[in-house]
Amino acid sequence: MTEYLAVDGGTIAYEVTGSGPLVVLAHGMGDSRAAYRFTVPSLVAAGYRVAAVDLRGCGESSVDWPEWSRTAIAGDLLAVIRHLGGPAVIVGHSISGGAATIAAAREPSLVTAVVELGPFTRKQSIRLGDLRVRRFRRGILRLLGAGVLGSVPLWRSYLDVAYPGVKPADWTERLGRVDSLMREPGRMKAMQAMGRSAPVDAGAQLGNVRCPVLVVMGTLDPDWADPHAEGSAIVDALPSGLGRLEMIEGAGHYPHDQYPDQVVSLILGFLRSDAARA
C-alpha cells in the first residue's frame, strides 16, 4: 500500500513491507520503486522491514521540486527514515547511490550501512579511449540522447543496452510500466533534471562516511568503460576499511533486476557481518 510523506518542496511516495531492522530502497533516475519488486520479498523473508521509495519526481511522488541534486534526494531519504523510526540501511541505485553516501555522511546516527548499486557517486569524465568500448559508446549515446531530447523511445533503447543478455521474466511489462510513467506530465523533465545534476556533492562526502559501504557493479554496465575501476575508485575514496566492492558477472546497470538473487545474497551477507550489522 502506497504511503505519502510531505517534505519540504513536495510529497514522497513509499511502501513498507515486513518487520525488523529498517532497510530503505532507493531507485535510479527515470524509474520507480518497482525496480526492487524482486528484492523486497527476499529481504522481508530475511527479517527486515523494507521501505521502497519513489524518488522526487518519480513513480507516485510529486513532480514539482525546486532541486534535483543528490543532496536533495538524500534529504528526502533521511526524512523517510526519521518518519519510520530509523536508523536504517540505505540501498541506492545509480543516482541514489550518491544520495545514500551524502545521507550517511550527514546523519551517521540514522544510517547504519550503505549499499550502492551501479552508483554515480564521483565526478565523471569521459576519455577518448572510453569511446572505443562499444558497450559504453552505445549506452552513453542513448542515455545522452534521452536526456537532451526528452525521448522516451531513446530511454527504452538505453534500457535495452543497460540490461545486457539476461532480461527479467516480466521484461515486457517492466518496459511498459516505465514507458507509461515517463509519459506522465513532469516525469521526463524530472529525469532530465537529475541527469544534469553532477555527482560532485556525493564525491565530496565520501571521506566523511563512517558506516560500512558495499558497492555492487555489473561487469557489463554500459555507464562506464571500466565498471570495476569506477567501483574501486569509490571504495578507495572512503575511509580505510569501510568499503568493499563486489562485481556481478554479466550484469549491466541494473544488477538488482537482472540478478536479484545474487544481489540479495550479497546484501544479506554484508548486513550479517559484524561490521555492518543492521
C-alpha positions in Angstrom: 0.0 0.0 0.0 1.4 3.4 -1.0 2.0 5.9 1.7 3.0 9.5 1.4 5.3 11.8 3.3 5.2 15.5 2.9 8.6 17.0 2.9 10.0 20.5 2.1 9.1 21.0 -1.6 6.8 18.1 -2.3 5.5 14.7 -1.4 7.4 11.4 -1.4 5.6 8.1 -2.0 6.8 4.9 -0.4 5.7 1.4 0.6 6.7 -0.5 3.7 6.7 -4.3 4.0 7.8 -6.7 6.7 9.2 -6.1 10.2 12.6 -5.9 11.8 15.6 -3.6 11.1 14.8 -0.9 8.6 16.1 -1.1 5.0 15.3 1.8 2.6 15.5 1.1 -1.1 16.0 4.0 -3.5 16.0 3.5 -7.3 17.7 5.3 -10.1 16.5 8.1 -12.4 13.7 7.5 -14.8 12.4 4.7 -12.7 10.2 3.9 -9.7 10.3 1.7 -6.6 9.1 -1.2 -8.8 12.7 -1.6 -9.7 13.0 -3.5 -6.4 10.0 -5.8 -7.0 12.2 -8.9 -6.9 14.4 -7.9 -4.0 11.8 -6.8 -1.5 10.3 -10.2 -0.8 13.7 -11.8 -0.1 14.7 -9.0 2.3 11.4 -9.2 4.1 11.8 -13.0 4.4 15.2 -12.5 5.9 13.7 -10.4 8.7 13.9 -6.8 7.5 11.3 -4.0 7.4 11.7 -2.7 3.9 10.7 0.7 2.7 10.8 1.1 -1.1 10.8 4.8 -2.0 9.8 6.7 -5.2 12.4 9.4 -5.6 11.1 13.0 -6.0 9.6 13.4 -9.5 9.3 9.6 -9.9 6.7 6.9 -9.5 3.9 8.2 -7.4 5.9 11.1 -5.8 5.1 14.6 -6.8 6.8 16.2 -9.8 7.3 19.9 -9.0 10.5 20.3 -7.0 13.0 23.2 -6.7 16.1 21.0 -6.8 17.2 17.6 -8.2 20.6 17.1 -6.7 21.8 14.0 -4.8 21.9 16.2 -1.7 18.2 17.0 -2.1 17.4 13.3 -2.6 19.5 12.4 0.5 17.3 14.8 2.4 14.2 13.0 1.3 15.6 9.6 2.3 16.6 10.9 5.7 13.1 12.3 6.1 11.6 8.9 5.4 14.0 7.2 7.8 13.1 9.7 10.6 9.4 9.2 9.9 9.7 5.4 10.0 11.8 5.5 13.2 15.3 4.7 12.0 18.2 4.1 11.9 18.3 2.3 8.6 20.4 0.7 5.9 20.1 2.6 2.6 20.3 0.7 -0.7 20.8 3.2 -3.5 20.9 2.6 -7.2 22.7 4.9 -9.7 21.9 8.5 -8.7 20.6 7.2 -5.3 24.0 5.6 -4.6 25.4 9.1 -4.4 22.4 10.3 -2.3 23.0 7.4 0.1 26.6 8.5 0.5 25.5 12.0 1.4 22.8 10.8 3.8 25.3 8.6 5.6 27.8 11.4 5.9 25.3 14.0 7.1 23.4 11.9 9.6 25.6 9.0 10.8 23.2 8.2 13.6 20.4 7.5 11.1 22.3 5.4 8.6 24.0 2.1 9.8 25.2 0.9 6.4 25.0 1.7 2.7 24.7 -0.5 -0.4 25.4 1.3 -3.7 24.3 -0.5 -6.9 26.0 0.9 -10.1 26.4 4.2 -8.3 27.1 7.6 -9.6 29.0 8.9 -6.6 32.0 10.6 -8.1 32.7 13.4 -10.6 32.6 11.8 -14.0 34.8 12.4 -17.0 34.9 10.7 -20.4 38.3 9.9 -22.0 38.7 9.4 -25.7 39.7 5.8 -25.2 36.4 5.1 -23.4 34.5 5.6 -26.6 36.4 2.7 -28.1 34.4 0.4 -25.8 31.3 -0.5 -27.8 29.2 -1.2 -24.8 29.9 2.2 -23.3 29.6 4.0 -26.6 26.1 2.5 -27.2 24.9 3.2 -23.7 26.2 6.8 -23.4 24.8 7.9 -26.8 21.3 6.6 -25.9 21.5 8.0 -22.4 22.6 11.4 -23.5 20.0 11.4 -26.4 17.2 10.5 -24.0 18.2 13.3 -21.7 18.9 16.0 -24.3 15.8 15.3 -26.4 13.5 14.1 -23.7 12.8 11.0 -25.7 11.0 8.1 -24.2 11.9 5.7 -27.1 15.6 6.6 -26.6 15.3 5.9 -22.9 13.8 2.5 -23.6 16.6 1.9 -26.1 19.1 2.7 -23.4 17.4 0.3 -21.0 17.8 -2.5 -23.6 21.6 -1.9 -23.5 21.6 -1.5 -19.7 20.2 -5.0 -19.4 22.7 -7.0 -21.5 21.8 -10.6 -22.0 19.5 -11.7 -19.2 16.2 -9.8 -19.0 13.7 -10.1 -16.2 10.9 -12.6 -16.7 8.4 -9.6 -16.8 10.5 -7.6 -19.2 7.7 -6.6 -21.5 5.6 -5.4 -18.5 8.6 -3.7 -17.0 9.2 -1.7 -20.1 5.5 -0.9 -20.5 5.4 0.4 -16.9 8.5 2.6 -17.4 7.1 3.9 -20.7 3.8 4.8 -19.1 5.4 6.5 -16.2 7.8 8.5 -18.3 4.9 9.9 -20.4 3.2 11.3 -17.3 3.4 15.1 -17.1 6.7 16.1 -15.4 8.3 12.7 -15.2 10.7 13.1 -18.2 11.6 16.6 -17.0 12.5 15.1 -13.6 14.8 12.6 -15.3 16.4 15.3 -17.4 17.0 17.5 -14.4 18.5 14.6 -12.4 20.8 13.8 -15.4 22.1 17.4 -15.4 22.9 17.1 -11.7 26.6 16.2 -11.4 27.7 13.8 -8.6 30.3 16.2 -7.2 28.3 16.7 -4.0 28.4 13.0 -3.3 32.1 12.7 -4.1 32.9 15.4 -1.7 31.2 13.4 1.1 32.9 10.0 0.5 35.6 10.8 3.0 33.1 11.7 5.7 31.2 8.4 5.7 31.5 6.5 8.9 29.4 3.4 8.3 30.3 0.3 6.2 29.6 0.5 2.4 29.1 -2.2 -0.1 29.5 -1.2 -3.8 28.0 -3.6 -6.3 28.8 -3.2 -10.0 27.9 -5.2 -13.1 30.8 -6.3 -15.3 28.9 -5.2 -18.4 27.5 -1.9 -17.0 27.3 0.4 -20.1 27.5 3.6 -18.0 31.3 3.1 -17.6 34.0 1.8 -19.9 35.5 0.1 -16.9 32.9 -0.6 -14.1 35.5 -2.3 -11.9 37.7 0.8 -11.9 34.8 3.0 -11.0 33.7 0.8 -8.1 37.3 0.6 -6.9 37.7 4.4 -7.0 34.6 4.8 -4.8 35.9 2.3 -2.3 39.4 4.0 -2.3 37.8 7.4 -1.6 36.1 6.1 1.5 37.9 5.9 4.9 40.2 2.9 5.0 38.4 -0.4 5.7 34.9 0.9 5.3 34.2 0.0 1.7 34.1 -3.2 -0.3 33.4 -3.9 -4.0 31.6 -6.9 -5.4 31.2 -7.5 -9.2 28.4 -9.4 -10.7 29.4 -11.2 -13.9 27.3 -10.4 -16.9 25.2 -7.7 -15.2 24.6 -4.3 -16.7 23.4 -1.1 -14.9 20.5 -2.9 -13.1 22.1 -5.9 -11.3 19.2 -6.0 -8.8 16.7 -6.5 -11.6 18.8 -8.9 -13.7 20.3 -11.0 -10.9 18.1 -10.2 -7.8 19.1 -13.4 -6.0 22.8 -12.7 -6.3 22.3 -9.1 -5.2 20.2 -10.0 -2.2 22.7 -12.7 -1.2 25.5 -10.0 -1.3 23.4 -7.6 0.7 22.4 -10.1 3.4 26.0 -11.3 3.7 27.1 -7.7 4.1 24.4 -6.9 6.7 25.0 -10.0 8.7 28.7 -9.3 9.0 29.9 -7.9 12.4 30.9 -4.6 10.8 27.6 -3.9 9.2 25.0 -5.4 11.5 21.8 -3.6 10.9 
